[in-house]
Amino acid sequence: MTPAIQVQQVHKRYGDVQALGGVDLDVAQGEFFGLLGPNGAGKTTLINILAGLARADSGSVRVLGHDVVTGYRESRRALGVVPQELVFDPFFSVRETLRLQSGYFGLRRNDAWIDEVMHHLDLTGKADANMRSLSGGMKRRVLVAQALVHKPPVIVLDEPTAGVDVELRQGLWEFVRGLNADGHTIVLTTHYLEEAEALCARIAMLKLGRVVALDSTSNLMNRRDSLYLRLRLSGAGLPAALASRVRDSRDGAHTLRVRNYAEVEGLLAQVREAGAQIEELELLQPDLEDVFVQIMKDAKA
């Protein structure tokens, strides 16, 4: 099956800055894919190339088999992008904005779908409000609606929940999950790593314009050879020999890194030998944030 997105050896420089340094990745049709990285990793540059807002210095990018340069009409029709920046036309209402967006794709009499999108994004009550009068969170909802107005099979969400309230975030993800279940391909960039962990089946991590990890979310979680042991002690404090294992200490409890289950018994023995009493004990699995931080730390600059 033709990949929804195919990126092959893409390079991009802005003067002396290398934004992308040979990126390779494929996103399968119907996949919920995460694109993660710190600020400056190249995520937005890659999305801009995908959307035709920037051109790669070399390499190729395709959307459903259509080259974004030579087949730009087909590739852009197949793609919906929610940008990170709040960009809007201050002269139109929400409904007018979505009708205009429909017109860009040659869609007439699209009001039924516009109404459905506005309903799912809780915009119905603002349909006739001018864009200038909306809050930042409402404007971001309109950006999401604009990306979906032509029912694109591939949807890119670039920080879609930045600065929005919890209620919208939950409603948005419920809607996006439904789109994905209907066969839409979703690509998500986010700094809320718990969102990526919960939503994405596969994740690529970028650092300084290069892919430093690309695997299923479950495999990325399992590649860490560590657990976390959380202890609350009384009597003596934590033995000095365990200081190098401390991830954090807060609220009177210490969280220690443990390579595997077999190490736990030995660590507890050291605590008891130091004269400390164990008041509470909890064994924790690492989350995606732990994995992300470690991969970024291990990746060569």
C-alpha positions in Angstrom: 0.0 0.0 0.0 1.2 3.5 -0.8 2.4 5.3 2.3 0.3 8.2 3.5 3.6 10.2 3.8 7.0 9.3 2.4 10.1 11.3 3.3 13.3 10.4 1.7 16.7 11.9 2.5 15.3 15.4 3.0 17.9 18.2 3.6 17.1 21.8 4.4 19.3 24.7 5.4 18.6 28.3 6.4 21.9 30.0 5.9 24.4 28.4 8.3 21.6 26.6 10.2 20.9 23.0 9.2 17.2 22.5 9.8 17.0 19.0 8.4 19.9 16.7 7.8 18.8 13.7 5.8 15.4 12.8 7.2 13.9 9.4 6.2 10.5 8.2 7.4 7.3 6.7 6.1 3.8 7.0 7.7 1.4 4.3 6.8 -2.2 5.0 5.7 -4.5 5.0 8.7 -1.7 5.4 11.2 -1.7 7.7 14.2 1.9 8.9 14.1 3.9 11.1 16.5 6.6 13.5 15.5 8.5 14.6 18.6 11.5 16.7 19.4 12.8 19.7 21.3 12.5 23.2 20.0 14.7 23.6 16.9 14.6 19.9 16.1 13.1 20.5 12.6 9.6 19.4 13.1 7.9 22.5 11.8 10.3 22.8 8.9 9.4 19.2 7.9 5.7 20.1 8.1 6.2 23.2 6.0 7.9 21.2 3.3 5.1 18.7 3.5 2.5 21.4 3.1 4.4 23.2 0.3 5.2 26.3 2.4 9.0 25.5 2.1 11.0 23.6 -0.4 13.7 21.0 0.5 17.2 21.6 -0.7 17.3 17.9 -1.7 15.4 14.7 -1.2 11.7 14.1 -1.8 8.4 14.2 0.1 5.2 12.5 -1.1 1.6 12.5 0.2 -0.3 9.4 -0.8 2.3 9.0 -3.6 2.0 12.6 -4.9 5.3 14.5 -4.9 4.8 17.8 -3.0 6.6 19.7 -5.7 5.7 18.1 -9.1 2.2 16.9 -7.9 1.4 19.8 -5.6 -2.3 20.0 -6.4 -2.9 16.4 -5.5 -0.7 16.4 -2.5 -2.2 19.5 -1.0 -5.8 18.3 -1.6 -4.9 15.1 0.3 -3.5 17.0 3.3 -4.9 19.1 6.1 -2.5 21.0 8.4 -3.2 22.7 11.7 -0.4 25.2 12.1 1.3 26.0 15.4 0.9 29.8 14.9 -2.5 31.5 15.2 -3.2 32.8 11.7 -6.6 34.2 10.8 -8.4 36.7 8.7 -10.0 39.4 10.9 -12.7 40.4 8.4 -14.8 37.2 8.4 -17.0 35.2 10.8 -16.2 31.6 11.7 -18.7 30.2 9.2 -17.5 32.5 6.4 -13.9 31.5 7.1 -14.7 27.8 6.8 -16.8 28.5 3.6 -13.8 30.3 2.1 -11.5 27.5 3.0 -13.9 25.1 1.3 -13.8 27.2 -1.8 -10.1 26.9 -2.0 -10.6 23.2 -2.7 -13.5 23.7 -5.1 -16.1 22.5 -2.6 -19.6 24.0 -2.9 -22.6 23.3 -0.6 -20.3 22.1 2.1 -22.4 23.5 5.0 -23.5 20.1 6.4 -19.9 19.1 7.0 -19.0 22.5 8.3 -21.8 22.3 10.8 -20.6 18.8 11.9 -17.0 20.0 12.3 -18.1 23.1 14.3 -20.3 20.9 16.5 -17.4 18.6 17.4 -15.1 21.5 18.1 -17.8 23.4 20.1 -17.8 26.3 17.7 -21.5 26.2 16.8 -22.3 29.1 19.2 -19.6 31.2 17.6 -20.5 30.5 14.0 -21.4 34.1 13.2 -18.8 35.7 15.5 -16.0 37.7 13.9 -12.6 36.1 14.1 -11.2 39.1 15.9 -13.6 38.7 18.8 -12.5 35.1 19.6 -10.2 34.0 22.4 -6.9 32.3 21.6 -8.4 28.9 22.3 -11.4 29.5 20.1 -9.1 30.7 17.2 -7.1 27.5 17.5 -10.4 25.5 17.2 -11.1 27.4 14.0 -7.6 26.4 12.7 -8.5 22.8 13.4 -11.8 23.2 11.6 -10.1 24.8 8.6 -7.7 21.8 8.3 -10.6 19.4 8.3 -13.1 21.3 6.1 -12.1 19.4 2.8 -12.1 16.0 4.6 -8.4 15.3 3.9 -7.2 11.7 4.2 -4.0 12.9 5.9 -4.1 15.3 8.8 -1.1 17.0 10.4 -1.6 18.5 13.9 1.3 20.8 14.8 0.9 21.5 18.6 -3.0 21.6 18.3 -3.6 21.8 22.0 -1.1 24.5 22.9 -2.8 27.1 25.1 -6.2 25.5 25.0 -8.3 24.4 28.0 -8.7 20.9 29.2 -12.3 20.5 28.0 -11.4 21.4 24.4 -8.4 19.1 24.6 -10.5 16.2 25.6 -13.2 17.0 23.0 -10.6 17.5 20.2 -8.9 14.1 20.9 -12.3 12.3 20.9 -13.0 13.9 17.5 -9.5 13.1 16.1 -9.7 9.5 17.4 -13.0 9.1 15.5 -11.4 10.5 12.3 -8.5 8.0 12.7 -10.9 5.1 13.3 -12.6 6.1 10.0 -9.3 5.7 8.2 -7.7 9.2 8.3 -4.0 9.3 8.8 -3.0 11.5 11.7 0.5 13.0 12.3 0.9 14.8 15.7 3.6 17.0 17.0 3.2 18.0 20.7 5.2 18.9 23.8 2.6 17.2 25.9 4.2 13.8 25.8 1.4 12.1 27.7 -0.8 12.9 24.7 1.6 11.2 22.3 2.0 8.2 24.6 -1.8 7.8 24.8 -2.6 8.4 21.1 0.3 7.5 18.8 1.0 3.9 17.7 4.4 4.9 16.3 6.7 7.8 17.0 9.7 9.4 15.4 12.0 11.6 17.5 14.1 14.4 15.9 17.1 16.2 17.3 18.9 18.9 15.3 17.3 17.9 12.1 17.9 14.2 12.3 15.8 11.2 13.2 17.3 9.7 16.4 14.5 7.2 17.2 11.7 5.7 15.1 9.7 2.8 16.5 6.4 1.8 17.9 5.4 3.5 21.1 5.5 0.2 23.0 9.0 -0.6 21.7 10.2 2.8 22.6 8.8 2.4 26.1 10.4 -1.1 26.5 13.8 -0.1 25.3 14.6 1.6 28.6 16.3 -0.9 30.9 15.2 0.9 34.0 12.3 1.1 36.4 11.7 3.6 39.2 11.5 2.6 42.9 9.8 5.2 45.1 10.5 5.1 48.8 9.4 7.0 51.8 11.7 6.4 54.7 11.8 7.1 58.4 14.7 6.9 60.9 17.9 7.1 58.9 18.0 8.9 55.5 18.8 7.4 52.2 22.2 5.7 52.1 24.9 7.8 50.4 25.8 4.9 48.2 22.4 5.3 46.5 22.7 9.0 45.8 23.7 8.4 42.1 20.4 6.5 41.5 18.2 9.3 42.7 15.9 10.7 40.0 14.2 13.1 42.3 13.3 13.7 46.0 10.1 15.5 46.9 7.5 15.5 49.6 9.7 13.3 51.8 10.0 10.5 49.2 12.9 9.4 47.0 12.6 8.0 43.5 15.5 5.8 42.5 16.5 4.4 39.1 16.5 0.6 39.0 17.9 -1.4 36.0 15.6 -4.4 36.5 13.4 -6.2 39.1 16.3 -8.3 40.4 18.0 -5.1 41.7 15.1 -4.2 43.9 15.8 -6.6 46.7 19.5 -5.5 46.9 18.6 -1.8 47.1 16.0 -2.5 49.9 18.7 -4.4 51.8 21.0 -1.4 51.6 18.3 0.9 52.9 17.6 -1.5 55.9 21.3 -1.9 56.7 21.6 1.9 56.9 19.0 1.8 59.7 16.1 3.3 57.7 12.6 2.2 58.0 10.5 1.8 54.8 7.2 3.6 55.3 6.0 3.4 51.7 7.2 1.6 48.6 6.1 1.8 45.0 7.6 0.4 41.8 7.0 2.7 38.8 7.3 2.1 35.0 9.0 4.8 33.0 6.8 7.0 30.9 7.4 8.5 27.4 8.8 11.6 29.0 11.6 9.6 30.6 12.3 7.8 27.4 12.3 11.0 25.4 14.8 12.7 27.8 17.1 9.7 27.7 17.1 9.4 23.9 17.8 13.1 23.5 20.6 12.8 26.0 22.1 9.8 24.3 21.7 11.2 20.7 24.9 12.7 19.3 24.7 16.4 18.6 
